[in-house]
Amino acid sequence: MPQILARLVTVAVIGAAALESGPAAAADPTGTWLTEDGRARVRTELCGSDHAHLCGYVVWRNPKDDKAQGPLDKANPDPRRQARPLLGHQMILGLASDSDGRYIGRIYNGDNGKSVDNRRTGTAF
């Protein structure tokens, strides 16, 4: 899933902006998002004991990608996790909402096995 991280965030921001009903309204970031390139779907939901964070899970991958890359998390730096399926794994790792309603935290990229900080500006993510 090359560049799935950037594309997921782009799709989420565009989708949230489309749902926004006014300048002060915050869009609901939960739901199932199709990545910009159509290669995966990610379900986002509120998580944590107080439901104040945002988590996301890969719920669908294009079967062509599984044939090309394989269905496993082979790029993960933790050898114990390299045998786990990419489908179903958590890629949005408990983002926290800041005072402006943006979500900040870490997102895991299964393409390269790296987690990156998400510090996007905008109405969501």
C-alpha positions, 0 to 999 in steps of 0.5 A, spaced: 500 500 500 504 505 497 503 512 500 497 509 504 498 514 510 498 520 506 492 518 502 488 516 508 489 522 511 487 526 504 481 522 504 479 523 511 480 531 511 476 531 504 471 527 507 470 531 513 470 538 510 465 535 505 461 533 511 462 540 515 456 544 516 459 550 518 465 554 520 464 552 527 462 545 526 466 539 527 466 533 522 465 526 525 471 523 523 469 516 525 466 511 519 469 507 513 474 511 509 476 509 502 483 511 500 485 515 495 487 510 490 482 505 492 487 500 494 484 499 501 479 501 506 480 503 513 475 503 519 476 509 524 472 509 531 473 512 537 477 508 542 480 509 549 477 508 556 474 515 555 473 514 547 477 521 546 482 518 541 481 515 534 483 509 532 483 506 525 483 499 522 484 496 515 478 492 513 479 491 506 485 491 501 485 490 494 486 483 492 491 485 487 495 488 492 495 481 496 498 478 490 503 483 489 505 485 496 503 479 500 498 479 505 503 480 511 506 485 515 513 483 512 516 490 513 514 491 520 521 492 524 518 487 530 520 480 527 514 477 532 509 482 528 511 480 521 507 474 520 501 478 522 496 480 516 495 487 514 488 486 513 485 487 520 491 491 523 491 497 527 494 503 523 491 509 526 494 508 533 490 512 538 490 519 535 488 525 540 484 531 539 487 537 540 483 544 542 482 545 535 479 539 534 485 536 530 487 529 531 494 528 533 498 522 534 501 516 530 499 512 524 503 506 522 504 505 515 504 497 513 508 499 506 515 500 510 513 498 517 514 505 520 510 509 525 510 516 523 507 522 527 501 525 524 500 533 525 496 535 520 492 542 520 485 542 518 478 540 520 480 533 522 486 529 522 
